[in-house]
């Protein structure tokens, strides 16, 4: 019989850093997915506002993002409203609303990646409702 007194401790010392790295990466990607959903919601809200008042769309996107997560910095958000060619309806004002958020993930092991999360909606005014949307 061999002496196996330190085998479990050695296996734990080898496996622990790998396990922690997997857990940190999973949490970071889950948070990035949650932020992407938040950016999509902000783009939809900004598109609804852009149909009526295009100049107010960036403020609406920022308000939606900061209401959901007060730690979001205004400098990390970019919202653009691009008018498109007029639609077939006489009261149509189509526009493309794009919301971009530079998300800084969890810092782990001295490395802090930045993800650029972007969502775009193309809107057309018909009874103040979005009738057509295109994710980027």
KENUTOR-860027 format. One record per atom (N, C-alpha, C): residue number from 0; atom name; y, z, x. Coordinates in Angstrom, 1 decimal. Example, Ala and Ser with C-alpha at 12.3 -4.5 7.8 and 13.67 -1.06 7.14 Angstrom:
<pts>
PT seq atom     yy     zz     xx
PT   0    N   -5.7    7.8   13.2
PT   0   CA   -4.5    7.8   12.3
PT   0    C   -3.3    7.8   13.2
PT   1    N   -2.2    7.1   12.8
PT   1   CA   -1.1    7.1   13.7
PT   1    C    0.0    7.9   12.9
</pts>
This chain:
<pts>
PT seq atom     yy     zz     xx
PT   0    N   -1.2    0.0    0.8
PT   0   CA    0.0    0.0    0.0
PT   0    C    1.2    0.0    0.9
PT   1    N    2.2   -0.8    0.4
PT   1   CA    3.5   -0.8    1.1
PT   1    C    4.5    0.2    0.5
PT   2    N    5.4    0.5    1.3
PT   2   CA    6.5    1.4    0.9
PT   2    C    7.6    0.6    0.2
PT   3    N    7.8    0.8   -1.1
PT   3   CA    8.8    0.1   -1.9
PT   3    C    9.9    0.9   -2.3
PT   4    N   10.3    2.0   -1.6
PT   4   CA   11.2    2.9   -2.1
PT   4    C   12.7    2.4   -2.2
PT   5    N   13.1    1.4   -1.4
PT   5   CA   14.4    0.9   -1.5
PT   5    C   14.5   -0.5   -2.1
PT   6    N   13.4   -1.0   -2.7
PT   6   CA   13.4   -2.4   -3.2
PT   6    C   14.3   -2.5   -4.4
PT   7    N   14.3   -1.6   -5.4
PT   7   CA   15.1   -1.7   -6.6
PT   7    C   16.6   -1.6   -6.2
PT   8    N   16.9   -0.7   -5.3
PT   8   CA   18.3   -0.6   -4.9
PT   8    C   18.8   -1.8   -4.2
PT   9    N   18.0   -2.5   -3.4
PT   9   CA   18.4   -3.7   -2.7
PT   9    C   18.5   -4.8   -3.8
PT  10    N   17.6   -4.9   -4.7
PT  10   CA   17.8   -6.0   -5.7
PT  10    C   19.0   -5.8   -6.6
PT  11    N   19.3   -4.5   -6.9
PT  11   CA   20.5   -4.2   -7.7
PT  11    C   21.8   -4.6   -6.9
PT  12    N   21.8   -4.3   -5.6
PT  12   CA   22.9   -4.7   -4.7
PT  12    C   23.1   -6.2   -4.6
PT  13    N   22.1   -6.9   -4.7
PT  13   CA   22.2   -8.4   -4.6
PT  13    C   22.6   -9.0   -6.0
PT  14    N   22.0   -8.4   -7.1
PT  14   CA   22.2   -9.0   -8.4
PT  14    C   23.6   -8.6   -9.0
PT  15    N   24.1   -7.4   -8.7
PT  15   CA   25.3   -6.8   -9.4
PT  15    C   26.5   -7.7   -9.2
PT  16    N   26.9   -8.2   -8.0
PT  16   CA   28.1   -9.1   -7.9
PT  16    C   27.9  -10.4   -8.7
PT  17    N   26.7  -10.9   -8.7
PT  17   CA   26.5  -12.2   -9.5
PT  17    C   26.7  -11.9  -11.0
PT  18    N   26.1  -10.8  -11.4
PT  18   CA   26.2  -10.4  -12.8
PT  18    C   27.6  -10.2  -13.3
PT  19    N   28.4   -9.5  -12.4
PT  19   CA   29.8   -9.2  -12.7
PT  19    C   30.6  -10.5  -12.8
PT  20    N   30.4  -11.4  -11.9
PT  20   CA   31.0  -12.7  -11.8
PT  20    C   30.8  -13.5  -13.1
PT  21    N   29.6  -13.5  -13.6
PT  21   CA   29.2  -14.2  -14.8
PT  21    C   29.9  -13.6  -16.0
PT  22    N   30.0  -12.3  -16.0
PT  22   CA   30.6  -11.6  -17.2
PT  22    C   32.1  -11.9  -17.1
PT  23    N   32.8  -11.8  -16.0
PT  23   CA   34.2  -12.1  -15.9
PT  23    C   34.5  -13.5  -16.3
PT  24    N   33.7  -14.4  -15.8
PT  24   CA   33.9  -15.9  -16.2
PT  24    C   33.7  -16.1  -17.7
PT  25    N   32.8  -15.4  -18.3
PT  25   CA   32.5  -15.6  -19.7
PT  25    C   33.7  -15.0  -20.5
PT  26    N   34.2  -13.9  -20.1
PT  26   CA   35.4  -13.3  -20.8
PT  26    C   36.6  -14.2  -20.7
PT  27    N   36.8  -14.7  -19.5
PT  27   CA   38.0  -15.5  -19.2
PT  27    C   37.9  -16.8  -20.0
PT  28    N   36.7  -17.4  -20.1
PT  28   CA   36.6  -18.7  -20.9
PT  28    C   36.7  -18.4  -22.4
PT  29    N   36.2  -17.2  -22.8
PT  29   CA   36.4  -16.9  -24.2
PT  29    C   37.9  -16.7  -24.6
PT  30    N   38.6  -16.0  -23.7
PT  30   CA   40.0  -15.9  -23.9
PT  30    C   40.8  -17.2  -23.9
PT  31    N   40.4  -18.1  -23.0
PT  31   CA   41.0  -19.4  -23.0
PT  31    C   40.7  -20.2  -24.3
PT  32    N   39.5  -20.0  -24.9
PT  32   CA   39.2  -20.7  -26.2
PT  32    C   40.0  -20.1  -27.3
PT  33    N   40.2  -18.8  -27.2
PT  33   CA   41.0  -18.1  -28.3
PT  33    C   42.5  -18.6  -28.2
PT  34    N   43.0  -18.7  -27.0
PT  34   CA   44.4  -19.2  -26.8
PT  34    C   44.5  -20.7  -27.2
PT  35    N   43.4  -21.5  -27.0
PT  35   CA   43.5  -22.9  -27.5
PT  35    C   43.6  -22.9  -29.0
PT  36    N   42.8  -22.1  -29.7
PT  36   CA   42.9  -22.0  -31.1
PT  36    C   44.3  -21.6  -31.6
PT  37    N   44.9  -20.7  -30.8
PT  37   CA   46.2  -20.2  -31.1
PT  37    C   47.3  -21.3  -30.9
PT  38    N   47.1  -22.1  -29.9
PT  38   CA   48.0  -23.3  -29.7
PT  38    C   47.8  -24.3  -30.8
PT  39    N   46.6  -24.5  -31.2
PT  39   CA   46.4  -25.5  -32.4
PT  39    C   47.1  -25.0  -33.6
PT  40    N   47.0  -23.7  -33.9
PT  40   CA   47.7  -23.1  -35.0
PT  40    C   49.2  -23.2  -34.9
PT  41    N   49.7  -23.0  -33.7
PT  41   CA   51.2  -23.1  -33.5
PT  41    C   51.6  -24.6  -33.6
PT  42    N   50.8  -25.5  -33.2
PT  42   CA   51.2  -27.0  -33.3
PT  42    C   51.2  -27.4  -34.8
PT  43    N   50.2  -26.9  -35.6
PT  43   CA   50.2  -27.2  -37.0
PT  43    C   51.4  -26.6  -37.7
PT  44    N   51.8  -25.4  -37.4
PT  44   CA   53.0  -24.8  -38.0
PT  44    C   54.2  -25.5  -37.6
PT  45    N   54.3  -25.9  -36.3
PT  45   CA   55.5  -26.7  -35.8
PT  45    C   55.6  -28.0  -36.5
PT  46    N   54.4  -28.6  -36.8
PT  46   CA   54.4  -29.9  -37.4
PT  46    C   54.8  -29.8  -38.9
PT  47    N   54.4  -28.7  -39.5
PT  47   CA   54.9  -28.5  -40.9
PT  47    C   56.4  -28.4  -41.0
PT  48    N   57.0  -27.7  -40.0
PT  48   CA   58.4  -27.6  -39.9
PT  48    C   59.1  -28.9  -39.5
PT  49    N   58.5  -29.6  -38.6
PT  49   CA   59.1  -30.9  -38.1
PT  49    C   59.3  -31.9  -39.2
PT  50    N   58.4  -31.8  -40.2
PT  50   CA   58.6  -32.8  -41.3
PT  50    C   59.9  -32.6  -42.0
PT  51    N   60.4  -31.4  -42.1
PT  51   CA   61.7  -31.2  -42.8
PT  51    C   62.8  -31.0  -41.8
PT  52    N   62.6  -30.3  -40.7
PT  52   CA   63.7  -30.0  -39.7
PT  52    C   63.1  -30.1  -38.3
PT  53    N   63.1  -31.3  -37.7
PT  53   CA   62.5  -31.5  -36.4
PT  53    C   63.1  -30.6  -35.3
PT  54    N   64.3  -30.3  -35.4
PT  54   CA   65.0  -29.4  -34.4
PT  54    C   64.5  -28.0  -34.4
PT  55    N   63.9  -27.6  -35.5
PT  55   CA   63.4  -26.2  -35.6
PT  55    C   61.9  -26.0  -35.2
PT  56    N   61.3  -27.1  -34.9
PT  56   CA   59.8  -27.1  -34.6
PT  56    C   59.5  -26.2  -33.4
PT  57    N   60.2  -26.4  -32.3
PT  57   CA   59.9  -25.6  -31.1
PT  57    C   60.0  -24.1  -31.3
PT  58    N   61.0  -23.7  -32.1
PT  58   CA   61.2  -22.3  -32.4
PT  58    C   60.1  -21.7  -33.3
PT  59    N   59.6  -22.6  -34.2
PT  59   CA   58.5  -22.2  -35.0
PT  59    C   57.2  -22.0  -34.2
PT  60    N   56.9  -22.9  -33.3
PT  60   CA   55.7  -22.8  -32.5
PT  60    C   55.8  -21.6  -31.6
PT  61    N   56.9  -21.3  -31.0
PT  61   CA   57.1  -20.1  -30.2
PT  61    C   56.9  -18.8  -31.1
PT  62    N   57.4  -18.8  -32.3
PT  62   CA   57.3  -17.7  -33.2
PT  62    C   55.8  -17.4  -33.5
PT  63    N   55.1  -18.5  -33.8
PT  63   CA   53.7  -18.3  -34.2
PT  63    C   52.9  -17.8  -33.0
PT  64    N   53.2  -18.3  -31.8
PT  64   CA   52.4  -17.8  -30.6
PT  64    C   52.8  -16.4  -30.3
PT  65    N   54.1  -16.0  -30.3
PT  65   CA   54.4  -14.7  -30.0
PT  65    C   54.1  -13.6  -31.0
PT  66    N   54.0  -14.1  -32.3
PT  66   CA   53.5  -13.2  -33.3
PT  66    C   52.1  -12.8  -33.1
PT  67    N   51.3  -13.8  -32.7
PT  67   CA   49.8  -13.5  -32.5
PT  67    C   49.6  -12.8  -31.2
PT  68    N   50.4  -13.1  -30.2
PT  68   CA   50.2  -12.4  -28.9
PT  68    C   51.6  -12.2  -28.2
PT  69    N   52.2  -11.0  -28.4
PT  69   CA   53.5  -10.7  -27.8
PT  69    C   53.6  -10.9  -26.3
PT  70    N   52.5  -10.9  -25.6
PT  70   CA   52.6  -11.0  -24.1
PT  70    C   52.9  -12.5  -23.7
PT  71    N   52.9  -13.4  -24.6
PT  71   CA   53.1  -14.8  -24.2
PT  71    C   54.6  -15.0  -23.8
PT  72    N   54.8  -15.6  -22.6
PT  72   CA   56.1  -15.8  -22.1
PT  72    C   56.7  -17.1  -22.6
PT  73    N   57.9  -17.1  -23.0
PT  73   CA   58.6  -18.3  -23.5
PT  73    C   58.6  -19.5  -22.5
PT  74    N   58.6  -19.1  -21.2
PT  74   CA   58.7  -20.1  -20.1
PT  74    C   57.4  -20.9  -20.0
PT  75    N   56.3  -20.3  -20.5
PT  75   CA   55.0  -21.0  -20.4
PT  75    C   54.7  -21.9  -21.6
PT  76    N   55.6  -22.0  -22.5
PT  76   CA   55.5  -22.8  -23.7
PT  76    C   56.4  -24.1  -23.6
PT  77    N   55.8  -25.2  -24.0
PT  77   CA   56.6  -26.4  -24.1
PT  77    C   56.2  -27.1  -25.4
PT  78    N   57.2  -27.3  -26.2
PT  78   CA   57.0  -28.0  -27.5
PT  78    C   57.9  -29.2  -27.6
PT  79    N   57.3  -30.4  -27.9
PT  79   CA   58.0  -31.6  -28.0
PT  79    C   57.8  -32.2  -29.3
PT  80    N   58.9  -32.8  -29.9
PT  80   CA   58.8  -33.5  -31.2
PT  80    C   59.3  -34.9  -30.9
PT  81    N   58.4  -35.9  -31.1
PT  81   CA   58.6  -37.3  -30.8
PT  81    C   58.6  -38.1  -32.1
PT  82    N   59.8  -38.6  -32.5
PT  82   CA   59.8  -39.4  -33.8
PT  82    C   59.0  -40.7  -33.6
PT  83    N   58.3  -41.0  -34.6
PT  83   CA   57.4  -42.2  -34.6
PT  83    C   58.1  -43.3  -35.5
PT  84    N   57.5  -44.5  -35.5
PT  84   CA   58.0  -45.5  -36.4
PT  84    C   57.9  -45.1  -37.8
PT  85    N   58.9  -45.4  -38.6
PT  85   CA   58.9  -45.0  -40.0
PT  85    C   57.7  -45.5  -40.7
PT  86    N   57.2  -44.6  -41.6
PT  86   CA   56.0  -45.0  -42.4
PT  86    C   56.4  -45.9  -43.5
PT  87    N   55.4  -46.2  -44.4
PT  87   CA   55.5  -47.1  -45.5
PT  87    C   56.3  -46.5  -46.6
PT  88    N   56.3  -45.2  -46.7
PT  88   CA   57.0  -44.5  -47.8
PT  88    C   58.4  -44.4  -47.5
PT  89    N   59.3  -44.6  -48.4
PT  89   CA   60.8  -44.6  -48.1
PT  89    C   61.3  -43.3  -47.6
PT  90    N   60.7  -42.2  -47.9
PT  90   CA   61.1  -40.9  -47.5
PT  90    C   60.3  -40.3  -46.3
PT  91    N   59.6  -41.2  -45.7
PT  91   CA   58.7  -40.8  -44.6
PT  91    C   59.4  -40.6  -43.3
PT  92    N   59.2  -39.5  -42.6
PT  92   CA   59.7  -39.3  -41.3
PT  92    C   58.6  -38.8  -40.4
PT  93    N   57.7  -39.7  -39.9
PT  93   CA   56.6  -39.3  -39.1
PT  93    C   57.0  -38.8  -37.7
PT  94    N   56.3  -37.9  -37.1
PT  94   CA   56.6  -37.4  -35.8
PT  94    C   55.3  -36.9  -35.2
PT  95    N   55.3  -36.9  -33.8
PT  95   CA   54.2  -36.3  -33.1
PT  95    C   54.8  -35.0  -32.5
PT  96    N   54.1  -33.9  -32.8
PT  96   CA   54.5  -32.6  -32.3
PT  96    C   53.4  -32.2  -31.3
PT  97    N   53.8  -31.9  -30.1
PT  97   CA   52.9  -31.5  -29.0
PT  97    C   53.3  -30.1  -28.5
PT  98    N   52.3  -29.2  -28.5
PT  98   CA   52.6  -27.8  -28.0
PT  98    C   51.7  -27.7  -26.8
PT  99    N   52.3  -27.3  -25.7
PT  99   CA   51.6  -27.1  -24.4
PT  99    C   51.8  -25.6  -24.0
PT 100    N   50.8  -25.0  -23.6
PT 100   CA   50.8  -23.6  -23.1
PT 100    C   50.1  -23.5  -21.8
PT 101    N   50.8  -23.0  -20.8
PT 101   CA   50.2  -22.7  -19.5
PT 101    C   49.6  -21.3  -19.5
PT 102    N   48.3  -21.2  -19.7
PT 102   CA   47.6  -19.9  -19.8
PT 102    C   47.1  -19.5  -18.5
PT 103    N   47.5  -18.3  -18.1
PT 103   CA   47.0  -17.7  -16.8
PT 103    C   45.8  -16.8  -17.2
PT 104    N   44.6  -17.2  -16.7
PT 104   CA   43.4  -16.4  -17.1
PT 104    C   43.4  -15.1  -16.3
PT 105    N   42.3  -14.3  -16.7
PT 105   CA   42.1  -13.0  -16.0
PT 105    C   42.1  -13.2  -14.5
PT 106    N   42.6  -12.3  -13.8
PT 106   CA   42.5  -12.4  -12.3
PT 106    C   41.3  -11.7  -11.9
PT 107    N   40.5  -12.3  -11.1
PT 107   CA   39.3  -11.7  -10.6
PT 107    C   39.0  -12.2   -9.2
PT 108    N   38.7  -11.3   -8.3
PT 108   CA   38.4  -11.6   -7.0
PT 108    C   39.5  -12.3   -6.2
PT 109    N   40.8  -11.9   -6.6
PT 109   CA   42.0  -12.5   -5.9
PT 109    C   42.3  -13.9   -6.4
PT 110    N   41.7  -14.4   -7.4
PT 110   CA   41.9  -15.8   -7.9
PT 110    C   42.4  -15.8   -9.3
PT 111    N   43.5  -16.4   -9.7
PT 111   CA   44.0  -16.4  -11.0
PT 111    C   44.2  -17.9  -11.5
PT 112    N   43.3  -18.5  -12.1
PT 112   CA   43.5  -19.9  -12.5
PT 112    C   44.5  -20.0  -13.7
PT 113    N   45.1  -21.2  -13.7
PT 113   CA   46.0  -21.5  -14.8
PT 113    C   45.4  -22.7  -15.6
PT 114    N   45.3  -22.5  -16.9
PT 114   CA   44.8  -23.6  -17.8
PT 114    C   45.9  -24.1  -18.6
PT 115    N   46.0  -25.5  -18.7
PT 115   CA   47.1  -26.1  -19.5
PT 115    C   46.4  -26.4  -20.8
PT 116    N   46.8  -25.7  -21.8
PT 116   CA   46.2  -25.9  -23.2
PT 116    C   47.2  -26.7  -24.0
PT 117    N   46.8  -27.8  -24.6
PT 117   CA   47.7  -28.7  -25.3
PT 117    C   47.1  -29.1  -26.6
PT 118    N   47.9  -29.2  -27.6
PT 118   CA   47.5  -29.7  -28.9
PT 118    C   48.6  -30.5  -29.5
PT 119    N   48.2  -31.6  -30.2
PT 119   CA   49.3  -32.5  -30.8
PT 119    C   48.9  -32.8  -32.2
PT 120    N   49.9  -32.9  -33.1
PT 120   CA   49.7  -33.3  -34.4
PT 120    C   50.7  -34.5  -34.7
PT 121    N   50.2  -35.5  -35.5
PT 121   CA   51.0  -36.5  -36.0
PT 121    C   51.2  -36.3  -37.4
PT 122    N   52.5  -36.2  -37.9
PT 122   CA   52.8  -35.8  -39.2
PT 122    C   53.4  -37.0  -40.0
PT 123    N   53.3  -36.9  -41.3
PT 123   CA   54.0  -37.8  -42.2
PT 123    C   54.4  -37.0  -43.4
PT 124    N   55.6  -37.2  -43.9
PT 124   CA   56.1  -36.4  -45.0
PT 124    C   55.6  -37.0  -46.3
PT 125    N   54.9  -36.2  -47.0
PT 125   CA   54.5  -36.6  -48.4
PT 125    C   54.4  -35.3  -49.2
PT 126    N   55.3  -35.0  -50.0
PT 126   CA   55.4  -33.7  -50.7
PT 126    C   55.3  -32.5  -49.7
PT 127    N   56.0  -32.6  -48.6
PT 127   CA   56.1  -31.6  -47.6
PT 127    C   54.7  -31.1  -47.1
PT 128    N   53.7  -32.0  -47.0
PT 128   CA   52.4  -31.7  -46.5
PT 128    C   52.0  -32.6  -45.4
PT 129    N   51.2  -32.1  -44.5
PT 129   CA   50.7  -32.9  -43.5
PT 129    C   49.5  -33.7  -44.0
PT 130    N   49.6  -35.0  -44.0
PT 130   CA   48.5  -35.8  -44.5
PT 130    C   47.7  -36.5  -43.5
PT 131    N   48.1  -36.4  -42.2
PT 131   CA   47.4  -37.0  -41.1
PT 131    C   47.6  -36.2  -39.9
PT 132    N   46.5  -35.8  -39.2
PT 132   CA   46.6  -35.1  -38.0
PT 132    C   45.7  -35.6  -36.9
PT 133    N   46.1  -35.6  -35.7
PT 133   CA   45.3  -36.1  -34.6
PT 133    C   45.3  -35.1  -33.5
PT 134    N   44.2  -34.5  -33.1
PT 134   CA   44.2  -33.6  -31.9
PT 134    C   44.2  -34.4  -30.7
PT 135    N   44.9  -33.9  -29.7
PT 135   CA   45.0  -34.6  -28.4
PT 135    C   43.8  -34.4  -27.6
</pts>
